[in-house]
Amino acid sequence: MRRLLLLPLLLTACGDPPTPTVPKAIIVKLERLATSPPPSLAQVQPYTEGLVFHAYTVKEVLHGELTAPKIQLAHWAVVDSKEQPIATELGQIIQAEILPFDKVRGADDLFQSNELNDYDSPLYIEVPPATQPVATGFRYQYGTAISKQMRLYWELRPQLRLVALGNSRTGVGVLTSQLDPSPQTPSALNLSPPGSNMELQSILAKDYLLPLPNLKWILWGICPRYFNTQRRDSDRLDLFTDSHGRRYDLQNHAKLWPIPDSSPPVSLAQLTKICPAGTQPDGSTPRPDGHSPDVSTPAAQAKFLHDFYDIVRFTWDQPQWDLFVETLTAIDQKGIQVLLFTPPTHPLGRDGKACDPDGLSATHDALVVSKLRALADQLPNVHFEDIHRAGHHDFSPEDFSDPGHLDQSGATRLTTKLQALINPH
């Protein structure tokens, strides 16, 4: 067997590099050297997907790292029992988004056509381009950390009765398993993607929560940043809407909805087996007690926090509020109970220029709270609780892992408060 000398190759294209659609993917320009014959549908059966390997020289790395000058790349030749057009011209330069072959779950079990007789070059697999159907290995790729929560959603949706919605403050702060009356057959899920804005949460509420056949409660953590034009972050939204998982859901809407109401319940033991790393089986992502090393002393902590509460930046965002009202009204009309609540942030905010790390002043906080309270008064199934209270809450500094997020002890306290609000007796 010949030895292949691996030369370092880490090149950067001029201008802004392209953004991958899958975390940790590599984007490269390749020159095709050789091909394997594409598999037929008969060869692939009883599977519905099949791969064909081509050999490429690596010409340029546009995103990520790749050290091999030559690779074997698996293309999706058959997806959903349909043959896909695959270019075969030798010498052709292509741009592809790729992953190491062993990083795509289930790929090794598919039919593979590989007649390259290459025992040295590493194996990669192409991320399906937008012109192809979504392949099985990318079904649950939603572009961000929400992929892990969505994986649980698809297992649990017929039996879900309670869902927590919001951004990371709700994700780490609400322990939905603590709210679950049937923990051995879970019916509560935290579906709060970190960094999500109102537009992304509206999509989740309208497209994924409203159709749930048994949903009774939505606990929606409302951060004033949702209605702040200076904090209208759209990166997570764009990643979600352009993701393979979202594309699959839209392409297969007719067979995915309506949601069956008679499926056998998924047990906690079954859910634990498929639960993605870094996520609890209830979808929450609690943080351990204790502060990060750079704020381990009282003096360091005070300095660290001061920077977050010294700048006020807030401009009311009416379009985002209108979207929220529209979404909440649709939920209310469906008869689903909604508890709106303001997640607490570090109590240092009660003494700063801003009362939360996002730059909200006490005056701005009062505006948002008054609008939320008035809206809840108008909708019969909507309830509101101002837990944050412009920093004047009863959570201690020891309940926080950083200025904006609770730790495990704080999450337990917040969840207990929410439990009392939805089950007052």
C-alpha positions as CSV (number, residue, x, y, z in Angstrom):
1,M,0.0,0.0,0.0
2,R,1.4,3.3,-1.0
3,R,1.8,6.0,1.6
4,L,0.1,9.4,1.0
5,L,2.0,12.4,2.4
6,L,-0.6,14.7,4.0
7,L,0.3,18.3,3.3
8,P,-1.4,21.0,5.4
9,L,-4.0,22.9,3.5
10,L,-5.9,25.8,5.1
11,L,-6.8,28.4,2.6
12,T,-9.1,31.3,2.8
13,A,-11.1,32.8,0.0
14,C,-11.1,36.5,-0.7
15,G,-14.0,38.4,1.0
16,D,-16.4,36.9,3.4
17,P,-16.2,33.1,3.6
18,P,-19.4,31.1,2.9
19,T,-21.4,29.9,5.9
20,P,-22.1,26.1,6.3
21,T,-25.6,25.0,6.7
22,V,-24.6,22.3,9.2
23,P,-22.4,22.8,12.3
24,K,-18.8,21.8,11.9
25,A,-19.1,21.3,8.1
26,I,-16.3,22.2,5.8
27,I,-16.8,24.1,2.5
28,V,-14.3,23.3,-0.2
29,K,-13.5,23.7,-3.9
30,L,-12.7,20.3,-5.4
31,E,-11.5,18.9,-8.8
32,R,-13.0,15.6,-9.8
33,L,-10.4,12.9,-10.5
34,A,-12.5,9.7,-10.7
35,T,-16.0,8.4,-10.3
36,S,-17.8,5.2,-9.2
37,P,-20.9,4.0,-11.0
38,P,-24.1,5.3,-9.5
39,P,-26.3,2.7,-7.8
40,S,-29.6,1.7,-9.2
41,L,-32.8,1.7,-7.2
42,A,-32.7,-2.1,-7.3
43,Q,-29.3,-2.2,-5.8
44,V,-30.2,0.2,-3.0
45,Q,-33.3,-1.8,-2.0
46,P,-34.6,-2.4,0.7
47,Y,-33.0,0.9,1.6
48,T,-34.4,4.2,0.3
49,E,-31.0,6.0,0.1
50,G,-27.7,5.2,-1.6
51,L,-24.3,6.8,-1.9
52,V,-21.8,7.0,-4.7
53,F,-18.1,7.9,-4.1
54,H,-16.1,10.2,-6.3
55,A,-12.4,11.1,-5.9
56,Y,-11.3,14.7,-5.7
57,T,-8.3,16.9,-5.4
58,V,-8.7,19.6,-2.8
59,K,-8.2,22.9,-4.5
60,E,-9.3,25.4,-1.8
61,V,-10.7,25.4,1.7
62,L,-13.3,28.1,2.0
63,H,-14.5,27.3,5.5
64,G,-13.1,25.0,8.2
65,E,-10.0,22.9,8.1
66,L,-8.9,20.1,5.8
67,T,-5.4,18.7,5.6
68,A,-5.7,16.0,3.0
69,P,-4.8,17.0,-0.6
70,K,-7.1,14.3,-1.9
71,I,-10.4,12.9,-0.6
72,Q,-13.1,10.4,-1.4
73,L,-16.5,12.1,-1.3
74,A,-19.9,10.3,-1.0
75,H,-22.7,12.0,-3.0
76,W,-26.4,11.2,-2.4
77,A,-27.3,9.2,-5.5
78,V,-30.6,8.0,-4.2
79,V,-32.8,9.8,-1.7
80,D,-36.3,8.8,-0.7
81,S,-36.2,6.1,-3.4
82,K,-35.5,8.6,-6.1
83,E,-32.4,8.8,-8.2
84,Q,-30.6,12.1,-8.0
85,P,-28.6,13.7,-10.8
86,I,-24.9,13.6,-10.0
87,A,-22.3,15.3,-12.2
88,T,-19.5,13.0,-13.4
89,E,-17.3,15.1,-15.7
90,L,-13.6,14.5,-14.9
91,G,-11.6,17.7,-14.2
92,Q,-14.7,19.6,-13.2
93,I,-14.3,22.1,-10.3
94,I,-17.1,22.0,-7.8
95,Q,-17.9,23.7,-4.5
96,A,-19.3,21.4,-1.8
97,E,-20.2,21.4,1.8
98,I,-18.8,18.2,3.4
99,L,-18.5,16.3,6.7
100,P,-16.2,13.5,7.8
101,F,-18.1,10.3,6.8
102,D,-18.1,8.9,10.3
103,K,-19.8,12.0,11.6
104,V,-23.1,11.4,9.8
105,R,-25.2,9.0,11.8
106,G,-26.4,6.1,9.7
107,A,-24.4,6.8,6.6
108,D,-22.2,3.7,7.1
109,D,-25.4,1.5,7.0
110,L,-26.5,2.8,3.6
111,F,-25.7,1.2,0.2
112,Q,-22.4,2.5,-1.0
113,S,-21.0,2.4,-4.6
114,N,-17.2,2.8,-4.2
115,E,-14.9,1.5,-6.9
116,L,-12.1,4.0,-6.5
117,N,-9.7,1.4,-5.1
118,D,-8.3,4.1,-2.8
119,Y,-7.2,2.9,0.6
120,D,-5.4,6.0,1.7
121,S,-7.6,9.1,1.1
122,P,-10.1,10.0,3.9
123,L,-13.8,9.6,3.4
124,Y,-16.2,12.5,3.4
125,I,-19.9,12.9,2.7
126,E,-21.6,15.8,0.9
127,V,-24.2,17.8,2.8
128,P,-27.2,17.6,0.5
129,P,-27.5,20.8,-1.6
130,A,-30.7,22.7,-1.7
131,T,-31.7,21.2,-5.0
132,Q,-31.9,17.7,-3.5
133,P,-34.4,16.2,-1.0
134,V,-33.1,16.1,2.6
135,A,-31.3,12.9,3.3
136,T,-31.8,10.8,6.5
137,G,-28.5,11.8,8.1
138,F,-29.5,15.5,8.0
139,R,-33.2,15.1,8.9
140,Y,-32.8,16.6,12.4
141,Q,-30.3,19.3,11.5
142,Y,-31.9,22.7,12.2
143,G,-28.9,24.9,12.0
144,T,-28.4,25.6,15.7
145,A,-28.5,24.1,19.1
146,I,-32.3,23.7,18.7
147,S,-31.5,20.6,16.6
148,K,-31.2,18.7,19.9
149,Q,-34.5,19.9,21.2
150,M,-36.3,19.3,17.9
151,R,-35.0,15.7,17.9
152,L,-36.9,15.3,21.2
153,Y,-40.0,17.1,19.8
154,W,-40.4,14.7,17.0
155,E,-40.4,11.8,19.4
156,L,-42.8,13.3,21.9
157,R,-45.2,15.5,20.0
158,P,-48.3,13.2,20.2
159,Q,-48.1,13.1,24.0
160,L,-46.9,16.7,24.8
161,R,-49.1,18.5,27.2
162,L,-46.7,21.3,28.3
163,V,-44.0,23.2,26.4
164,A,-41.6,25.9,27.6
165,L,-40.8,28.4,24.9
166,G,-38.3,31.3,24.8
167,N,-34.6,31.8,24.4
168,S,-31.6,30.5,26.4
169,R,-32.9,32.2,29.6
170,T,-35.9,29.9,29.5
171,G,-33.8,27.0,28.1
172,V,-31.5,26.9,31.2
173,G,-34.1,28.3,33.7
174,V,-37.1,26.0,33.3
175,L,-36.7,22.4,34.2
176,T,-39.8,21.0,32.4
177,S,-39.3,17.5,33.9
178,Q,-40.1,19.1,37.3
179,L,-43.5,20.1,35.8
180,D,-44.3,16.7,34.3
181,P,-47.0,14.8,36.0
182,S,-46.0,11.6,34.2
183,P,-42.2,11.6,34.1
184,Q,-41.9,7.9,33.0
185,T,-43.9,8.8,29.9
186,P,-42.8,12.4,29.4
187,S,-45.4,15.0,28.4
188,A,-43.3,18.2,29.0
189,L,-40.6,19.6,26.8
190,N,-38.4,22.7,26.8
191,L,-38.3,24.0,23.2
192,S,-36.3,27.3,23.8
193,P,-33.6,27.8,21.3
194,P,-30.6,29.9,22.5
195,G,-30.3,33.3,20.9
196,S,-33.8,33.0,19.3
197,N,-35.7,36.1,18.5
198,M,-39.5,36.7,18.3
199,E,-39.7,35.6,14.6
200,L,-38.1,32.2,15.3
201,Q,-40.3,31.6,18.4
202,S,-43.3,32.6,16.4
203,I,-42.5,29.9,13.8
204,L,-42.1,27.3,16.5
205,A,-45.4,28.3,18.1
206,K,-47.5,28.5,15.0
207,D,-46.0,25.6,12.9
208,Y,-44.9,23.2,15.6
209,L,-46.9,23.8,18.8
210,L,-50.4,24.8,17.6
211,P,-51.0,21.5,15.8
212,L,-50.1,19.4,18.9
213,P,-53.2,17.4,19.7
214,N,-52.9,17.3,23.5
215,L,-51.1,20.5,24.3
216,K,-52.6,22.3,27.4
217,W,-49.9,24.8,28.5
218,I,-47.2,26.9,26.9
219,L,-44.8,28.6,29.4
220,W,-43.4,31.5,27.4
221,G,-40.4,33.3,28.8
222,I,-40.6,36.9,27.4
223,C,-37.4,38.9,27.3
224,P,-37.9,42.6,26.5
225,R,-35.1,42.3,23.9
226,Y,-37.7,40.6,21.6
227,F,-39.2,44.1,21.2
228,N,-36.0,46.1,21.0
229,T,-34.9,47.2,17.5
230,Q,-31.3,47.4,18.8
231,R,-31.3,43.7,19.7
232,R,-33.1,42.2,16.6
233,D,-30.7,39.4,16.1
234,S,-31.5,37.3,13.1
235,D,-28.6,34.9,12.8
236,R,-30.3,32.0,14.5
237,L,-33.5,32.7,12.6
238,D,-31.7,32.5,9.2
239,L,-29.9,29.3,10.2
240,F,-33.2,27.7,11.2
241,T,-35.2,28.8,8.1
242,D,-32.4,27.7,5.8
243,S,-31.7,24.4,7.6
244,H,-32.2,20.9,6.2
245,G,-34.6,20.0,9.0
246,R,-36.9,22.9,8.3
247,R,-36.7,22.2,4.5
248,Y,-37.7,18.6,5.2
249,D,-40.6,19.6,7.3
250,L,-41.9,21.9,4.6
251,Q,-41.3,19.4,1.8
252,N,-43.1,16.7,3.8
253,H,-45.8,18.7,5.5
254,A,-48.7,16.5,4.2
255,K,-47.3,13.4,5.8
256,L,-46.1,15.0,9.0
257,W,-49.3,16.8,9.8
258,P,-51.9,16.4,11.2
259,I,-50.2,14.8,14.2
260,P,-51.5,11.3,15.1
261,D,-53.2,11.2,18.5
262,S,-53.1,7.4,18.9
263,S,-49.4,6.6,18.8
264,P,-48.0,4.4,21.7
265,P,-46.4,6.8,24.3
266,V,-42.7,7.1,24.3
267,S,-41.1,6.2,27.6
268,L,-38.4,8.0,29.5
269,A,-36.1,5.0,28.9
270,Q,-36.7,5.2,25.2
271,L,-36.1,8.9,25.1
272,T,-32.9,8.7,27.1
273,K,-31.4,6.4,24.5
274,I,-31.8,8.9,21.7
275,C,-31.4,12.1,23.8
276,P,-28.6,14.2,22.1
277,A,-25.5,15.0,24.2
278,G,-25.7,18.2,26.1
279,T,-29.5,18.2,26.5
280,Q,-31.7,16.7,29.2
281,P,-34.5,14.3,28.1
282,D,-36.9,17.2,28.8
283,G,-35.1,19.5,26.4
284,S,-33.7,21.8,29.2
285,T,-30.1,22.8,29.4
286,P,-29.5,23.6,33.0
287,R,-26.1,25.1,34.1
288,P,-24.2,23.8,37.2
289,D,-24.2,25.8,40.3
290,G,-21.2,28.2,40.7
291,H,-19.9,31.1,38.7
292,S,-17.4,31.1,35.9
293,P,-13.7,31.4,36.9
294,D,-13.4,35.0,35.8
295,V,-16.0,36.1,38.4
296,S,-15.0,33.8,41.2
297,T,-14.2,36.6,43.7
298,P,-16.7,39.2,44.8
299,A,-14.6,42.1,43.4
300,A,-14.2,40.4,40.1
301,Q,-17.8,39.6,39.9
302,A,-18.9,43.2,40.7
303,K,-16.6,44.5,37.9
304,F,-17.8,41.8,35.5
305,L,-21.4,42.6,36.1
306,H,-21.0,46.4,36.1
307,D,-20.2,46.4,32.4
308,F,-23.6,44.7,31.6
309,Y,-25.7,47.1,33.5
310,D,-24.0,50.4,32.6
311,I,-25.4,51.0,29.1
312,V,-29.0,51.6,28.2
313,R,-30.0,50.8,24.6
314,F,-33.7,50.3,23.8
315,T,-35.9,51.3,20.9
316,W,-39.5,49.9,20.8
317,D,-40.0,47.5,17.9
318,Q,-43.6,47.6,16.9
319,P,-43.5,45.0,14.1
320,Q,-42.1,42.4,16.4
321,W,-44.8,43.2,19.0
322,D,-47.5,42.9,16.3
323,L,-46.1,39.5,15.4
324,F,-46.1,38.4,19.0
325,V,-49.8,39.6,19.4
326,E,-50.8,37.7,16.3
327,T,-49.1,34.5,17.4
328,L,-50.4,34.7,21.0
329,T,-53.9,35.4,19.7
330,A,-53.8,32.3,17.5
331,I,-52.7,30.2,20.5
332,D,-55.5,31.7,22.7
333,Q,-58.1,31.0,20.1
334,K,-57.0,27.3,20.0
335,G,-57.8,27.1,23.8
336,I,-54.3,26.5,24.9
337,Q,-53.4,28.1,28.2
338,V,-50.3,30.4,28.1
339,L,-48.3,31.7,31.0
340,L,-46.2,34.6,30.0
341,F,-43.4,35.4,32.4
342,T,-40.3,37.5,32.5
343,P,-37.2,35.4,33.3
344,P,-35.1,37.0,36.1
345,T,-31.6,38.3,35.5
346,H,-28.9,39.1,38.0
347,P,-30.2,41.4,40.8
348,L,-27.3,43.9,40.3
349,G,-29.6,45.4,37.7
350,R,-31.8,46.9,40.3
351,D,-29.0,49.4,41.1
352,G,-27.6,50.0,37.6
353,K,-28.5,52.3,34.7
354,A,-30.0,49.2,33.0
355,C,-32.1,46.6,34.8
356,D,-31.0,43.7,32.6
357,P,-27.9,42.8,30.6
358,D,-29.7,43.8,27.3
359,G,-29.7,47.5,28.1
360,L,-33.3,47.8,29.3
361,S,-33.9,50.7,31.7
362,A,-36.5,50.6,34.4
363,T,-38.7,52.9,32.3
364,H,-38.5,50.6,29.3
365,D,-39.1,47.6,31.6
366,A,-42.3,49.2,32.9
367,L,-43.4,49.9,29.3
368,V,-43.0,46.2,28.3
369,V,-44.6,44.9,31.4
370,S,-47.6,47.2,31.1
371,K,-48.2,46.0,27.5
372,L,-47.8,42.4,28.5
373,R,-50.2,42.8,31.4
374,A,-52.8,44.6,29.2
375,L,-52.5,41.9,26.5
376,A,-53.0,39.1,29.0
377,D,-56.1,40.9,30.3
378,Q,-57.6,40.9,26.8
379,L,-57.0,37.1,26.1
380,P,-59.0,34.7,28.3
381,N,-56.4,31.9,28.1
382,V,-53.3,34.0,28.6
383,H,-51.8,34.8,32.0
384,F,-48.8,37.0,32.9
385,E,-46.4,37.1,35.8
386,D,-43.6,39.7,36.1
387,I,-41.0,37.5,37.8
388,H,-38.1,39.8,36.9
389,R,-39.6,43.0,38.3
390,A,-36.8,45.2,36.9
391,G,-34.3,43.3,39.0
392,H,-36.3,43.6,42.3
393,H,-37.0,39.8,42.4
394,D,-36.2,37.4,45.2
395,F,-33.5,35.5,43.4
396,S,-30.0,35.8,45.0
397,P,-26.7,36.4,43.1
398,E,-25.9,32.8,44.0
399,D,-28.8,31.7,41.8
400,F,-27.0,32.9,38.6
401,S,-24.3,31.4,36.4
402,D,-23.8,34.8,34.6
403,P,-25.7,38.1,34.4
404,G,-28.4,36.7,32.2
405,H,-28.8,33.0,33.1
406,L,-29.8,31.0,36.2
407,D,-27.7,28.1,37.5
408,Q,-29.2,24.8,38.6
409,S,-30.4,26.1,42.0
410,G,-31.9,29.2,40.4
411,A,-33.6,27.1,37.7
412,T,-35.1,24.9,40.4
413,R,-36.5,27.9,42.2
414,L,-37.9,29.5,39.0
415,T,-39.6,26.2,38.0
416,T,-41.1,25.9,41.4
417,K,-42.6,29.4,41.0
418,L,-44.0,28.5,37.6
419,Q,-45.5,25.3,38.9
420,A,-47.3,27.1,41.6
421,L,-48.8,29.5,39.0
422,I,-50.1,26.8,36.7
423,N,-51.2,24.5,39.6
424,P,-52.3,27.0,42.2
425,H,-54.0,24.4,44.4
